[in-house]
Amino acid sequence: MSVVQLESVGKSFMRRDGEQLEVLRNIDLDVPERSIVALVGASGCGKSTLLNIVAGLIPPDQGTVYLNGQKSSAFKDWRSMTYMFQEDRLFPWRTTAQNIALGLEAAGMPRAERRDRVMQVLELVGLEKFADSFPHELSGGMRSRAALGRSLVTEPSILLMDEPFSKLDPSIRTQMHDEVLRIAALRQMSVLFVTHDVEEAVVLANKIVVLMPRPGRVKETREIDLPYPRNPLSPEVAEEVRLLRLSL
């Protein structure tokens, strides 16, 4: 079963000079249940725009988006999907626990139930000892864990990520890769993410979709059939990275 499916999706934006800028053209995309799919391509090819269309933040001009088999325009239960942005976007005046609880507060969950759910997520992302810490008291990796926890607290089945680890040091980024793989398997989630890092795509994804330069079109879809965890230094991963770079 596909949790996300795009059929012939296109998107244009109006420029300040009045001309139409075509960003995406005729995109077909499939995210199978419990899979991890990466979107890669040159800057400006429409990767983030495509992710925003899936998230329902902007509408497509052409084509159809299906979420869990339903047209997105008729899809009501947005709690099944969550979005992890490039910046952690933690509120500086709220503690880690309070930042993670935001989605539950918006949903009107009772305080006692909300507290229990937040504690479960804090343990899940390894921040139970930092529940009362403020963002400025956390390292970059901890802030990313907090942002991930905030995305997971509503128990989504689909996780969208827009280069969330691009600003982290390589060693911390590797730790976050391990965390995403562990949690995705534990929660049985599907993940669709954007990255400029070819190695990151190969380490995480079951399937990689390569977009051509503007207007973004699907150039190639690569299946990555390697066991987890994937060591970037292994010959198998290095070969997949090499082949993917040739596609860009």
N, C-alpha and C positions, 0 to 999 in steps of 0.2 A: 504493500500500500504506500502511496505517496502522501506525505504530509504537506508538501508544497509542490505545486505544479504551475508553470507559466506556459501559456500558449500564445505565440505570435505577439509578444508584448513590445510596445514601442512607446517612446517618450521624447517630447521636444519641449524646449523652454524658449520664451520670448526674450530676445536680447534687448538691451537698452536702445539700440538703433532701430528696433522694430522688426528685425529679421528673426526667423525661427532657427533655433539651434537644435538639430536632431542629435539626441544623446544616445538613445537605444533604438534598435531596429530589429523587429521580428525575432525576439528572444524566446526560445523554448528551453525550459529548465525543469528538472525533476529532482526532488529531494526525497529519497525513499525513507520509510520509517526506520528510526534508530541508526541513521547514517550521518556521516560528517562530510559536508560538501564545501569546497573552497572555490571562491571566485578570484581569479588572477587576471592581470592584464596591465597594459601601460597606464600611466596616470591620465585621467580624463576619458577613459573608455566607458565610464558609466557604472562601475562596480557598486559604489555607494548609492547611486540613484536606484539601481536595481534592488539593493537591499531595502531601501526606504519604501519602494513600491510593495515589496513582500510584507513589510511591517505595517502597511496601510497608512504611512505618513504622507505619501503623495500618490495620486491616482495615475494609472497608465493612460495614455492617449489612445492606444490600440491594444487589442488582445485581452486575455482573461487571466486572472490569478485565482487559483483554487487553493484553499487551505483545508486540509483534512477532507478533501472531496467536495467542498462547498465553494461556490463563488465568493470571493472575498467581500463583495458588496453586500452579501447576505449573511456573512459570517459574524456572529454576535459574541461568541465567547473568546475575547481577546486574551483572557487569562492563560490560554494554552500557548501563547507566544510571548517572548520577552526579548529585549534589545540591549546589548552591551555596547556602549559607544567607545570611540577612540580615546576620549578623556574619561576619567573615572566619575566626574560630576558629583562628587560627594559634597554634601552641604557642610561647610566648615563649622557651623554652630551646633551640629548634631553629632552624637557619638556614633561609633561603629554600629551598635545595635539599633540606634534610632534611624540611621541611614538605611540599614537593611530592611527595617520595618515599613518604609514608606509605602510600598505597594499594598501592603496589608491594611495600613491605615486608610488609604484611598478606597479600598474595597469594603471598608466598614467592619472589619473583623473585630470581635470583642477583644478587650485588652489581654485577658488571661490566655486566650488561645493564641493571640498574636505573640505574646512573650514566649510561649512554648515553641512556636514555629521558628522564631528568630534564634532561639538558643540551639535548636537542631541545625539550623543553617550555619551558625557560627562554628559549631563543631565540625560541620561538613567541610568548611573552607579553612579550618585550622586557626580561627581567630577568637576562640572562646575566652582566652585570657586578655583579650583587648576589646571586650564588649563595651567598656566605658571610656575607651580612648577616643580622642578627637582626631580628625584627618591629619592635622599637622604633627601629630605624635606618631604617625604610622610611616613606615618605609614605603617606597614605591610599590614593591611587591605586595605588601599588606593592603595598600589602597586598592590594588587590582583585585585582590581576594575579596575585599569588602564590596567592590562593584559587582564582582561575580556573584557574591552572596545575595546582594540586592536583586540581581536578575533571577536568582533561583528560588527566592523565598515564596513566590506565588505558585511554585511547582509546575512550571511550564513543560510542555512536551516538545516545544521548538525554541531553540536558542539562536538568536541572530547576533553576530559579532562583527563590528567594523574596525578592524585593526586594533583591538584592545590592548595588545602587548607590544606595539611598535616602539614605545618610548622606554621600555624596560631594558636593563642590562641583559646581555645574552644568557647569563647563568640564571637570572630570575625568570626570564622568558621561558627557558627550558622547564623550570619548575611549574610555571603556569600551564604549559602544554600538558605536563603530566596530570595536573589537577583537572583540566578540562576533559581529558580522556577518562580519568577515573570517575568523575562525576557524571559524565554523559553515559558511561556504561552502567553506573549505579542507578541513575534515574531513568535509564532507557530513553534518553532524549535524542532528538535529531538536531543537528547543528548546521547552520549555513553561515559561513564567514568570509569576509573580504580580507585579503592580505596582499602586500607587495613582496613579501618574503617567500621566495620559491621553496626554500628549505622548510619553512613553517608549514606550507601547504602540503608538502609530501609527508612530513612527520605526523600531521594530524588527520588528513582527509582520506576517506575511502574513494572519493571522486573529486576531480579537479576540472573546473570549467574555465577555459581560456577565452577571454573576450578580445576581439580585435579593436584597434583604435577607432575613435569616434567617426561615425555613429557605432556604438558598441554592438557587436554581433558575435554569436558563438562561433569561434574559430575551430575549437577542438574540445572534446570531453575525454579525459583520461581516467581510467579506473586504476586505483592503486591497491593492488592485492598483495600487501605485505603484512605480516603479523605485527601486533603491538607488543611491547613498546618498540619504536623505530629509532635506531641509533643513527644520527646524521653522518657518522663517520663510517658506517658499514658500506660495503661495495654496492649492495642492492639499493639502499637509499640514495647514495651518491649517483648511481646511474639514473634513477628516476628524476633526480634534481637536474642532471645534465640534459636529459631528454625534454624536460619541461622548459628549461631555459631556451632550448632550440625552438620551442613553439611560440615563444614570446616575440 
